[in-house]
């Protein structure tokens, strides 16, 4: 799966529940329990699965240039 023009970005309001990490097909998300999820830009393909399952609705897909 090739990288898209988009990348997932986790907001500061992340509740570190791990839902996003469990559904990521590229294992691009690591969760620091009690702190927040972090996205590895090299692995993220911008599929949006993480954003769909986030119970706090704090994951957005943005253009790669804006995230870096």
Phi, psi and omega per residue, in radians:
X1 nan 2.168 -3.119
X2 -1.437 2.706 3.087
X3 -1.195 2.485 3.086
X4 -1.643 -3.078 3.081
X5 -1.328 -0.233 -3.089
X6 -1.857 2.801 3.102
X7 -2.522 2.579 3.116
X8 -1.378 2.403 3.090
X9 -2.248 2.264 -3.103
X10 -1.677 2.275 3.135
X11 -1.335 2.893 -3.119
X12 -1.140 -0.337 -3.097
X13 -1.471 0.173 3.141
X14 -0.933 2.358 -3.141
X15 -1.725 0.105 3.065
X16 0.946 0.744 -3.111
X17 -1.432 -0.402 3.110
X18 1.557 0.003 3.125
X19 -1.009 -0.739 -3.106
X20 -1.119 -0.756 -3.116
X21 -1.121 -0.629 -3.125
X22 -1.174 -0.526 -3.093
X23 -1.714 -0.129 -3.093
X24 -1.199 2.053 -3.116
X25 -1.230 -0.265 -3.115
X26 -1.881 0.056 -3.090
X27 0.915 0.757 -3.089
X28 -1.577 -0.054 -3.071
X29 -2.061 2.247 3.064
X30 -2.022 2.430 -3.128
X31 -1.940 2.180 3.001
X32 -1.596 1.757 -3.018
X33 -0.934 2.268 -3.119
X34 1.463 -0.096 -3.121
X35 -2.046 -1.375 -3.113
X36 -3.011 2.890 3.034
X37 -1.532 2.592 3.104
X38 -2.264 2.389 -3.105
X39 -1.770 2.274 3.055
X40 -1.493 1.900 -3.067
X41 -1.069 -0.482 3.136
X42 -1.255 -0.475 -3.114
X43 -1.701 -0.502 -3.058
X44 -1.142 2.287 3.112
X45 -1.898 0.086 3.074
X46 1.221 0.534 -3.087
X47 -1.262 -0.449 3.093
X48 1.524 0.013 -3.133
X49 -1.061 -0.649 -3.129
X50 -1.119 -0.736 -3.124
X51 -1.123 -0.614 -3.114
X52 -1.186 -0.544 -3.083
X53 -1.721 -0.098 -3.081
X54 -1.167 1.992 -3.115
X55 -1.208 -0.372 3.128
X56 -1.626 -0.096 -3.140
X57 0.908 0.835 -3.108
X58 -2.010 0.199 3.104
X59 -1.854 2.213 3.122
X60 -2.110 2.662 2.999
X61 -1.735 2.184 3.142
X62 -2.237 2.858 3.080
X63 -1.112 2.426 -3.100
X64 -0.903 -0.721 -3.114
X65 -1.074 -0.591 -3.125
X66 -1.278 -0.497 -3.081
X67 -1.441 -0.407 -3.037
X68 -1.666 nan nan
